[in-house]
Amino acid sequence: MVRPRIGDERREQILSAFERCVIRDGLSKATLQKVAAEADLPRSLVRYFVGNKEDMVGLLIDRMIERAEDSLSRLRPKDRKFSIQDMLDYLFGTVFADRTSNAIVDELWYLAAHDIAIKKRLAKMYARVRDLIAKQLHKDGVGGSSSERQATAYALVSLAYGDASFRSLGLKGRAQVPPREIANYLLNPLNNQAIVPKETTK
């Protein structure tokens, strides 16, 4: 077994502390000094291993991407081909179901309105998820063109993100049709059958 390098361990320790600070105090108040205290390390070591706060935010976004991609690799079934339905499970059940990640993203969205660098990194993160979905749509033969698949993937990411955001506010749809089912409906534009709430079906 390959042991992680000390630098990797320290970076992980610091980024975990940074996450806790962001969730507790907000990103704007998560200073290097607070992160150092949370990680139980000298401030100089925090700066040595992760740089300044801007560098730390970049590493945090990278960490979130790695975490999402790791969960995707663990989700892939070994006994059959990975499908768009698996991808939707990943999107609605993993990417936007993690409260820690959602809390951090909320903070990043707030800062993105004032910081162009964070805005670009955040856009890149979501573009990566969108592109993964578009790629899976292509593998499954869904959509007639690349632009159609990109548009569908964009709609699915928007639906999943919006659902997670509204649920965090305690807001739920009245029709009792889970957004995950509506996502299936979006994948079949030729289906003219109305969506019927589960509670009224027999």
N, C-alpha and C positions, 0 to 999 in steps of 0.2 A: 504493500500500500504506500502510495506517495503521500508524504506529509506536507501539509500546506506550509508555505514559507512564512516566516515571522511577519514580514510586511503584509502579506495577505490576511493573516490573523488579526493584526492590528487594525488594518483598514476595515475589516468586517466589524470589529469591536467598535470602532469610531462611528461607522455608518449606522450601526444598530442604535448607538447612543443618540446620533443625530435624528434618526426617525422618532425616537421616544420624545426628544425635545420638540420636534416639529408638531407632533400630535398633542403634546401637553401645552406648549407655549405659543405655537404658530411659527411659521417659517421666518417671519421678520424679526422675531425675538430670540431665535435659536442662534446665539452667538457662539464663537469658537470657545470662549471661556465656559459657557454653559455645557457645551458638548464635552469639553475636557472633564468637567466635574462629573457629568453623567457617565462618562467612560472610565472615570477614576484614573485619568492619565494627565501628565503635565500638558499645558497648552502648547508648549514647544513641540512635543511629540505629535499632537494632533495636526499641527501645521506641517510637520515634516512628512507625515504619512498621507495626508489628503490635501494639503495646500490651504488656500483661503476658503472663505465661505462659498464663493462662486464656483470654485473647483469641487467643493463638497456637494453642491446642488447637482452639478453635472454627474458626479459619481453616484448620487442617489437615484437619478433618473436611469442611469445605466443599470443599477442594481435592480430597479423595478422591472426593466425590460428582461434582464437575465432571469429574474424570478418567474415572470410570466412565461418565458420560453421554456424554462425548466419544467414548470407545471404542464405545459403543452406536451413535452416529450414524455412525461410520465403518464399522460392521458392516452397517448397513442396505443390502441389495442394491438396485441401481439398475434392474435388468432385471425385477424381479418384486415382489410384495407381501411385506412383512416378515411372518414367521409365528412361531408359538409355538416351532417347532423352532429358528429363528434366535435366539429369546429364550433358549432352553435352552443353545445354543452360547455365548451371551454370559454366561449365569449360571455355567456350569461351566468354560468356557474362558477367561473374561476376569475377571469380578468376583472369583471365588475362586481364580484361578490366578496372581494377581500376588503374588509373595513379599514385595515391599516393603509393599504394602497390608496383607497378612496379618500381617506382623510388627508394623505400627503398630496394627492392630485388636486384636491380642493385648494390647498395652500398654494400649489404651483400655479393654478389657474388665476388666483388672485394676483400673484406676483407677475404673471405673464402679461397682465394689462399694462405694466409699467416697465418691464424688462424684456427687451427684444431677444436677448440671448435665451432666456428661459422659454419665451414664446416659441422660438424656433425648435428648441429641444423637445418641448411638449408636443408640438405639431409632428415632429419626426417620430416620436414614440407612438402616437395614434396612427400615423401613416404606416408604420410597421405592422400594426395589428390589422389595419385595412388591407394591406397588401397580402398578408398571410391568408386572409379570408378569400380575397380575389383569386389567389393562386389555387386554393382548395376548390373554389367554384369551377375553375378551369379544369382541374383534374377530374371533377365529377361530371363534366360536360354540361354545366349549368351556364346559361347566358350565351348569346349569339356572337358577342364581340368582347374585346378587352375593356372597352369603355363601359359597356353594359355591366360587366362583372365588377368593375371599379365602383360604379354608381350603386350597385346592389350592396357591395361590401361597405361602402360609406353609409348607406341607409341602415344596415344591420348594426354597425358600430354606434351610430347615432341613437338607435333604439335602445341598445343595451346600456349606453352611458346615461341616456335620459331616464331610463327606468331606475338605474342605481341612484341617480341624483334625487329623483322624486321620492324614492323609498326612504332615503336618508332624512327627508323632511316629514316622513310619515304619510305621504300622499300615495294613494293607490287608485287604480282604475276601478270604475263602477261595474264594468261588464264581466268581471271575473275571468277574463281571457288573459292568461299569462302572456307577457311580451314574447316569451320564447315561442309560443304557438303562432303569434302574429308574424314572427320572423319566418316561420315556415310558409305562411301565406304570401309573404313578400317574394319568396323564392319561386313561386309559381304564378306569374302574372296572368296566365290563361285560365286560372281557376276562378270561376265566377260565383262559386258557392259562398254564401254569406257565412261569416264567422258567428257561431252560436255559442253563447256562454255555456260553460260546462254544467252549471247548476240547472239549466232548463232542458238539457238533453236527456233522453231516456234510452 
